[in-house]
Amino acid sequence: MQNQWQTDRKVAFYTLGCKTNQLESSALADEFRGQGWDVVAFSDPAALYVINTCTVTEDGDRESRRMIRKARRQNPWARVAVTGCYAQVAPEAVAAVEGVNYVIGNNFKQDIYKIVQTVPPDNGPLVKVSELDKSRVMAGASTGAINRTRASLKIQDGCDFKCTYCIIWVARGPSRSLPVSVLKAQLADLIEQGHHEIVLTGINIGQYQDPESGGDLASLLKELISVGKMFRLRLSSLDPAEVTPELLAVMADSEKICPYLHLSLQSAQDAVLKRMARRHRVSDLYDVCEAIETGMPGCAIGADIIAGFPEESHERFESTYRVLSELPLSYFHTFTYSRRDDTPAADFPDQVPEAEKKARTRALIALSGKKHFNYRKAQLGQTVNVIVEDKHTHGMSEHLIPVHLDRMDLPKNTLVPVEITEVTGTETRGRVLA
């Protein structure tokens, strides 16, 4: 078996959870490729399976354990490395799952290749987990391809806030950021590699603070758009409280920044927001959306919503539904509340029954579908900028809308102006203008 491990250099990744996890897995895959390994699908036989876990909910923990067992069934002699937030907060529980060879915390995630090459788990699972860095400087840079045209650049990690439903502040540690100088160099590399769109990611990018100058996210954007070559930046999720006038001014003044904001709302009812320990209230949502619409007319505004949070009565849910109907959102992602041990919300009274939570989730998903259709329909006759993606006939607009193009001869990774000519319930079509 040892000889097989040394010669069959195939690795497979399975990633749960947030975009930051997705980026980190992509960066790890690139490192293995650079060392001569083949990155294969998780359903294929491999010498090493890496499971990058999420622990936001108990469902994430269960899915992580299920994938460990699946990897072992697929290839009994393979090694299984478990990393990510579940490995960080519950290393003993992960190590107890049959088939695990390595338990690697978030502080050591970037060292997985070196660890599995140099430390054989001969005497049971190797557990390498330590207390998370308390400094304000993020260790190392992380970039990775989303596809051949888009890439991610991790600018920040961790979170300083303790929402009552969330354990990520434990799993990821306090907010820490990369220096502007490092990020500008990483951005230049991604552009040189041919990526036309770069998504700025992190656990809470609105908390970005340059460890050298103290500059915030708006200051960082000013520096990044000065790199000089043709590209566009897209921001990942922000708290409403972090959408500042300065940030909106920078976004409105630069064609390099996509007119797109995704807001971490979680609820649109004041009593529920207070129980969640969120920093905004409903009046703030109206103010932020009005500021966005005023500064960037037509900007896509997305959101995250949790349905069925404890003590969310029927009346409180109806209030959230009404506010979401009124806000100028182009879509929102709805998550059904799932109890997470070791969070305050898990012990709150008046837990919402599962059937009711699912019914509320379905209602919000339907509302989001209507709002997204109306947002796309409002773009009929308008010209958008589309990056042609893998299938030649499809691309992504600056508003994060997939567009079906009327030509098949366009090279991948081409940025073209497109007139929106048709909008259906499932598709947006456009005519290439040049």
PyMOL commands that set and color helices and strands:
alter all, ss='L'
color gray80, all
select helices_A, chain A and resi 2-7+19-34+58-74+85-89+91-95+106-118+168-172+180-192+205-207+217-227+240-242+245-253+270-276+282-295+314-326+344-347+354-377
alter helices_A, ss='H'
color red, helices_A
select strands_A, chain A and resi 10-15+38-40+48-53+79-84+102-104+126-128+142-145+150-154+156-157+176-177+197-201+232-235+260-266+300-307+333-336+383-388+394-397+402-405+415-423+428-432
alter strands_A, ss='S'
color yellow, strands_A
deselect
rebuild
show_as cartoon
